[in-house]
Amino acid sequence: MNGSEVIDLGRDAIWLMLAMSAPIMLVGLAVGVTIALFQALTQVQEMTLVFVPKIIAIFVALLIFLPFMGALMSAFMNGIADRIAMP
């Protein structure tokens, strides 16, 4: 394995990490902005109001996106296995 293949593998790993974490982060961002807007409109400044809905939304998003994330990880691992098996 030469330097360009290592850099290519590292780039693929970074893209995989972004593709796997983006849906969960976007859900957390959307819920956070929605709750912040609700707090600003109603002037309710309860600190725990932010955490509970965000944790529940991220948990539900993980359940929904887990098959997608598993398929991405499986495809990445198959690509690595093909590179190892290839002389």
C-alpha distances in whole Angstrom, upper triangle without the diagonal:
4,7,8,6,7,10,11,10,13,15,15,16,19,20,21,22,25,25,26,28,30,33,34,34,36,38,39,40,42,44,44,45,48,49,49,51,54,54,55,57,59,59,58,56,55,52,51,51,48,46,47,47,43,42,44,42,39,39,41,38,35,37,37,33,32,31,30,27,27,26,23,22,22,20,17,17,17,14,12,13,13,9,9,12,11,9
4,6,6,7,9,10,11,13,15,16,17,19,20,21,23,25,26,27,29,30,33,35,34,36,39,39,40,42,44,44,45,48,49,49,51,54,54,55,57,59,59,58,56,55,52,51,52,48,46,48,48,44,43,45,43,40,41,42,39,37,39,38,35,34,33,31,29,29,28,25,24,24,22,19,19,20,17,15,17,16,12,13,15,14,12
4,5,5,6,9,10,11,12,14,15,17,18,20,21,23,24,26,27,28,32,33,32,34,37,37,37,40,42,42,43,45,47,47,48,51,51,52,54,56,56,55,53,52,49,49,49,46,44,46,46,42,41,43,41,38,39,40,37,35,38,37,34,33,33,30,28,28,28,24,23,24,22,19,20,21,17,16,18,18,14,15,18,17,16
4,5,5,6,9,10,10,12,14,15,16,18,20,21,22,24,26,27,30,31,31,32,35,36,36,38,40,40,41,44,45,45,47,50,50,51,53,55,55,54,52,52,49,48,49,45,44,45,44,41,40,42,40,37,38,39,36,34,36,36,32,31,31,29,27,27,26,23,22,23,21,18,19,19,16,15,18,17,13,15,18,16,16
4,5,5,6,9,10,10,12,14,15,16,18,20,21,22,24,25,28,30,30,31,34,35,35,37,39,40,41,43,45,45,47,49,50,50,53,55,54,54,52,51,48,47,47,44,42,44,43,40,39,40,38,35,36,37,34,32,34,34,30,29,28,26,24,24,23,20,19,20,17,14,15,16,12,11,14,13,9,11,14,13,13
4,5,5,6,9,10,10,12,14,15,16,19,20,21,23,24,27,28,28,30,33,33,33,36,38,38,39,42,43,43,45,47,48,48,51,53,52,51,49,49,45,45,45,42,40,42,41,37,37,38,37,33,34,36,32,30,33,33,29,28,28,26,23,23,23,20,18,19,18,14,15,16,13,11,14,14,11,12,16,15,15
4,5,5,6,9,10,11,12,14,15,17,18,20,21,22,25,27,26,28,31,31,31,34,36,36,37,39,41,41,42,45,45,46,48,50,50,49,47,47,44,43,44,40,39,40,40,36,36,37,35,32,33,35,31,30,32,32,28,28,28,25,23,23,23,19,19,20,18,15,16,18,15,13,17,17,14,15,19,18,18
4,5,5,6,9,10,11,12,14,15,16,18,20,21,24,25,25,27,30,30,30,33,35,35,36,38,40,40,42,44,45,46,48,50,50,49,47,47,44,43,43,40,38,40,39,35,35,37,34,31,32,33,30,28,31,30,26,26,25,23,21,21,20,17,16,18,15,12,14,15,12,11,15,14,11,14,17,16,17
4,5,5,6,9,10,10,12,14,15,16,18,20,23,24,24,26,28,29,29,32,34,34,35,38,39,39,41,43,44,45,47,49,49,48,46,45,42,42,42,38,36,38,37,34,33,34,32,29,30,31,28,26,28,28,24,23,23,21,18,19,18,15,13,15,13,10,11,13,9,8,12,12,10,12,15,15,16
4,5,5,6,9,10,11,12,14,15,17,18,21,22,22,24,26,27,27,30,32,32,33,35,37,37,39,41,42,42,45,47,46,45,43,43,39,39,39,36,34,36,35,31,31,33,31,27,29,30,27,25,27,27,24,23,23,21,18,19,19,15,14,16,15,11,13,15,13,11,15,16,13,15,18,18,20
4,5,5,6,9,10,11,12,14,16,16,20,21,20,22,25,25,25,28,30,30,31,34,35,35,37,39,40,41,43,45,45,44,42,42,39,38,38,35,33,35,34,31,30,32,30,27,28,29,26,24,27,26,23,22,23,20,18,19,18,15,14,17,15,12,14,16,13,13,17,17,15,17,20,20,21
4,5,5,6,9,10,10,12,14,15,18,20,20,21,24,25,25,27,29,30,31,33,35,35,37,39,40,41,43,45,45,44,42,42,39,38,38,34,33,34,33,30,29,31,28,25,26,27,24,22,24,24,20,20,19,17,15,16,15,11,11,13,11,8,11,13,10,10,14,14,13,15,18,18,20
4,5,5,6,9,10,10,12,14,17,18,18,20,22,23,23,26,28,28,29,32,33,34,35,38,38,39,42,43,43,42,40,39,36,36,36,32,30,32,31,27,27,28,26,23,24,25,22,20,23,22,19,18,18,16,13,14,14,11,10,12,11,8,10,13,11,10,14,15,14,16,19,19,21
4,5,5,6,9,10,11,12,15,16,16,18,20,21,21,23,25,25,27,29,31,31,33,35,36,36,39,41,40,39,38,37,34,33,33,30,28,30,29,26,25,27,25,22,23,25,21,20,23,22,19,18,19,17,14,16,16,12,12,15,14,11,14,16,14,14,18,19,17,19,22,23,25
4,5,5,6,9,10,10,13,15,15,16,19,20,20,22,24,25,26,28,30,30,32,34,35,36,38,40,40,39,38,37,34,34,33,30,29,30,29,25,25,26,24,21,23,23,20,19,21,20,17,17,18,14,12,15,14,10,11,14,13,10,14,16,14,14,18,19,18,20,23,23,25
4,5,5,6,9,10,12,14,14,16,18,19,20,22,24,25,26,28,29,30,32,34,35,36,38,40,40,39,37,36,34,33,32,29,27,28,27,24,23,25,22,19,20,21,18,16,19,18,14,14,14,12,9,11,11,7,8,11,10,8,11,13,12,13,16,17,17,19,21,22,24
4,6,5,6,8,11,12,12,14,16,17,18,20,22,22,24,26,27,28,30,32,32,33,36,37,37,36,34,33,30,30,29,26,24,26,25,21,21,22,20,17,18,20,16,15,18,17,14,14,15,13,10,12,13,10,9,13,13,11,13,16,15,15,18,20,19,21,24,25,27
4,5,5,6,9,10,10,11,14,15,15,17,19,20,21,23,25,25,27,29,30,31,33,35,35,34,33,32,29,29,28,25,23,25,24,20,20,22,19,16,18,19,16,15,18,17,14,14,16,13,11,14,14,11,12,15,15,13,16,18,17,18,21,22,22,24,26,27,30
4,6,5,8,10,10,11,14,15,16,17,19,20,22,23,25,26,27,29,31,32,34,35,36,35,34,33,31,30,29,25,24,25,24,20,20,21,19,16,17,18,14,13,16,15,11,12,13,10,8,11,11,8,10,13,13,12,15,17,16,17,20,21,21,23,26,26,29
4,6,7,8,9,11,13,14,15,17,18,20,21,23,24,26,27,29,30,31,33,35,35,34,33,31,29,28,27,24,22,23,21,18,18,19,16,13,14,15,12,10,13,12,9,9,11,8,5,9,10,7,8,12,12,12,14,16,16,17,20,21,22,23,26,27,30
4,6,6,6,9,10,11,12,14,16,16,18,20,21,22,24,26,27,28,30,32,32,31,29,28,25,24,24,20,19,20,19,15,15,17,14,11,13,14,11,10,13,13,10,11,13,11,9,12,14,11,12,15,16,15,17,20,20,20,23,25,25,26,29,30,33
4,6,5,6,9,10,10,12,14,15,16,18,20,21,22,24,25,26,28,30,30,29,28,28,25,25,24,20,19,21,19,15,16,17,14,12,14,15,11,11,14,13,10,12,14,12,10,14,15,13,14,18,18,17,20,22,21,22,25,26,27,28,31,32,34
4,5,5,6,9,10,11,12,14,15,16,18,20,21,23,24,26,27,29,29,28,28,27,25,23,22,19,18,19,17,14,14,15,11,9,12,11,8,9,12,10,7,10,12,10,10,13,14,13,15,18,18,18,21,23,23,24,26,28,28,30,32,33,36
4,5,5,6,9,10,11,12,14,15,17,18,20,21,22,24,26,27,28,26,25,24,22,20,19,16,15,16,14,11,11,12,9,6,9,9,6,7,10,10,8,10,13,12,10,14,16,15,16,19,20,19,21,24,24,25,27,29,30,31,33,35,38
4,5,5,6,9,10,10,12,14,15,16,18,20,21,22,24,26,26,25,23,23,20,19,19,15,14,16,14,11,12,13,11,8,12,13,10,10,14,14,12,14,17,15,13,17,19,17,18,21,22,21,23,26,26,26,29,31,31,32,35,36,39
4,5,5,6,9,10,10,12,14,15,16,18,20,21,22,24,25,24,23,23,21,20,19,15,16,17,14,11,13,14,11,9,13,13,10,12,15,13,12,15,17,15,15,18,19,18,19,23,23,22,25,27,27,28,31,32,32,34,37,37,40
4,5,5,6,8,10,11,12,14,15,16,18,20,21,22,23,22,22,21,19,18,16,13,13,14,11,8,10,11,7,7,10,10,7,10,12,11,11,14,17,15,15,18,20,19,20,23,24,24,26,29,29,30,32,34,34,36,38,39,42
4,6,5,6,9,10,11,12,14,15,16,18,20,21,21,20,19,18,16,15,14,10,10,11,9,6,8,10,7,6,10,11,9,11,14,14,13,16,19,18,17,20,22,21,22,25,26,25,27,30,30,31,33,35,36,37,39,41,43
4,6,5,6,8,10,10,12,14,15,16,18,20,20,19,19,18,17,16,15,11,12,14,12,9,12,13,10,10,14,14,12,14,17,17,16,18,21,20,19,22,24,22,24,27,27,27,29,32,32,32,35,37,37,38,41,42,44
4,5,5,6,9,10,11,12,14,15,16,18,19,19,19,18,17,17,15,12,13,14,11,9,12,13,10,10,14,14,12,15,17,16,16,19,21,20,20,23,25,23,25,28,29,28,31,33,33,34,37,38,38,40,43,43,46
4,6,5,6,8,10,10,12,14,15,16,17,16,16,15,14,14,11,9,10,11,7,6,10,10,7,9,12,12,11,14,16,16,16,19,22,21,21,24,26,25,26,29,30,30,32,35,35,36,38,40,40,42,44,45,48
4,5,5,6,9,10,10,12,14,15,16,14,14,13,12,12,10,7,9,11,9,7,10,12,10,11,14,15,14,16,19,19,19,21,24,23,23,26,28,27,28,31,32,31,33,36,36,37,39,41,41,43,45,46,49
4,5,5,6,9,10,10,12,14,15,14,14,15,14,15,12,10,12,14,12,10,14,15,13,14,17,18,16,19,22,21,21,24,26,25,25,28,29,28,30,33,33,33,35,38,38,38,41,43,43,44,47,48,50
4,5,5,6,9,10,11,12,14,13,14,14,14,15,11,10,12,13,10,10,14,14,12,14,17,17,16,19,21,20,21,24,27,25,25,29,30,29,31,34,34,34,37,39,39,40,43,44,44,46,49,49,52
4,5,5,6,9,10,10,11,10,11,11,11,11,8,6,10,11,8,9,12,13,12,14,17,17,17,20,22,21,22,25,28,27,27,30,32,31,32,35,36,36,38,41,41,41,44,46,46,48,50,51,54
4,5,5,6,9,10,10,10,9,11,11,12,9,8,11,13,12,11,15,16,15,16,20,20,20,22,24,24,25,27,30,29,29,32,34,32,34,37,38,37,39,42,42,42,45,47,47,48,51,52,55
4,5,5,6,9,10,10,11,13,14,15,12,11,15,16,14,14,18,18,17,19,22,22,21,24,26,25,26,29,32,30,30,34,35,34,35,39,39,39,41,44,43,44,47,48,49,50,53,54,56
4,5,5,6,8,8,10,11,13,14,10,10,14,15,12,14,17,17,16,19,21,21,21,24,26,25,27,29,32,31,31,34,36,35,37,40,40,40,43,45,45,46,49,50,50,52,54,55,58
4,6,5,5,5,6,8,10,12,9,9,13,14,13,14,17,18,18,20,22,23,23,26,27,27,28,31,34,33,33,36,38,37,38,41,42,42,44,46,46,47,50,51,52,53,56,57,59
4,6,5,7,8,11,13,15,12,12,16,18,16,17,20,21,20,22,25,25,25,28,30,30,30,33,36,35,35,38,40,38,40,43,44,43,45,48,48,48,51,53,53,54,57,58,60
4,6,8,10,13,15,17,14,14,18,19,17,19,22,22,21,24,26,26,26,29,31,30,31,34,37,36,36,39,41,40,41,44,45,45,47,50,49,50,53,55,55,56,59,60,62
4,5,9,11,14,15,12,14,17,18,17,19,22,22,21,24,26,26,27,30,31,31,32,35,38,37,37,40,42,41,43,46,46,46,48,51,51,52,54,56,56,58,60,61,64
4,6,9,12,14,12,13,17,18,18,19,22,23,23,25,27,28,28,31,33,33,34,36,39,38,38,41,43,42,43,46,47,47,49,52,52,52,55,57,57,58,61,62,64
4,6,9,11,9,11,14,15,15,17,19,20,20,23,25,25,26,29,30,31,32,34,37,37,36,39,41,41,41,45,46,45,47,50,50,51,53,55,55,57,59,60,63
4,6,9,8,10,13,14,15,16,18,20,20,22,24,25,26,28,30,31,31,33,37,36,35,38,41,40,40,43,45,44,46,49,49,49,52,54,54,55,58,59,61
4,6,5,8,10,11,13,14,16,17,18,20,22,23,24,26,28,29,30,31,35,35,34,36,39,38,39,42,43,43,44,47,48,48,50,52,52,53,56,57,60
4,5,6,8,10,12,12,14,16,17,18,20,22,22,24,26,27,28,29,33,33,31,34,37,36,36,39,41,40,41,44,45,45,47,49,49,50,53,54,57
4,5,5,7,9,10,11,13,15,16,17,19,20,21,23,25,26,27,31,31,29,32,35,34,34,37,39,38,40,43,43,43,46,48,48,49,51,53,56
4,6,6,7,9,11,12,13,15,16,18,19,21,22,23,25,26,30,30,29,31,34,34,34,37,39,38,40,42,43,43,46,48,48,49,52,53,56
4,6,6,6,9,11,11,12,15,16,17,18,20,21,22,24,27,27,26,29,31,31,31,34,36,35,37,40,40,40,43,45,45,46,49,50,53
4,6,5,6,9,10,10,12,14,15,16,18,20,21,22,25,25,24,27,29,29,29,32,34,33,34,37,38,38,40,43,43,44,46,48,51
4,5,5,6,9,10,11,12,14,15,17,18,20,21,24,25,24,26,29,29,29,32,34,34,35,38,39,39,41,43,44,44,47,49,51
4,6,5,6,8,10,10,12,14,15,16,18,20,23,23,23,25,28,27,28,31,32,32,34,37,37,38,40,42,43,44,46,48,51
4,5,5,6,8,10,10,12,14,15,16,18,21,21,20,23,25,25,25,28,30,29,31,34,35,35,37,39,40,41,43,45,48
4,6,5,6,9,10,10,12,14,15,16,20,20,19,21,24,24,24,27,29,28,29,32,33,34,35,38,38,39,42,43,46
4,6,5,6,9,10,11,12,14,15,19,19,19,21,24,24,24,27,29,29,30,33,34,34,36,38,39,40,42,44,47
4,5,5,6,9,10,10,12,14,17,17,17,19,22,22,23,25,27,27,29,31,32,33,35,37,38,39,41,42,46
4,5,5,6,9,10,10,12,15,15,14,17,19,19,20,22,24,24,25,28,29,30,32,34,34,35,38,39,42
4,5,5,6,9,10,10,14,15,14,16,19,19,19,22,24,24,25,28,29,30,31,33,34,35,37,39,42
4,5,5,6,9,10,13,14,14,16,18,19,20,22,24,24,26,28,29,30,32,34,35,36,38,40,43
4,5,5,6,8,11,11,11,14,16,16,17,20,21,22,23,25,27,28,29,31,32,34,35,37,40
4,5,5,6,9,10,9,11,14,14,15,17,19,19,21,23,24,25,27,29,30,31,33,34,38
4,6,5,8,10,10,11,14,15,16,17,20,21,22,23,25,26,27,29,31,32,33,35,39
4,6,7,8,10,11,13,14,16,17,19,20,22,23,25,26,27,29,31,32,33,35,38
4,6,5,6,9,10,11,12,14,16,17,18,20,21,23,24,26,27,29,30,32,35
4,5,5,6,9,10,10,12,14,15,16,18,20,21,22,24,26,27,28,30,33
4,5,5,6,9,10,10,12,14,15,16,18,20,21,22,24,25,26,28,32
4,5,5,6,9,10,11,12,14,15,17,19,20,21,23,25,26,27,31
4,5,5,6,9,10,11,12,14,15,17,18,20,21,23,24,26,29
4,5,5,6,9,10,10,12,14,15,16,18,20,21,22,24,27
4,5,5,6,9,10,10,12,14,15,16,18,20,21,22,26
4,5,5,6,9,10,11,12,14,15,17,19,20,21,25
4,5,5,6,9,10,11,12,14,15,16,18,20,23
4,5,5,6,9,10,10,12,14,15,16,18,22
4,5,5,6,9,10,10,12,14,15,16,20
4,5,5,6,9,10,11,13,14,15,19
4,5,5,6,9,10,10,12,14,17
4,5,5,6,9,10,10,12,16
4,5,5,6,9,10,10,14
4,5,5,6,9,10,13
4,5,5,6,8,12
4,5,5,6,10
4,6,5,8
4,5,7
4,6
4
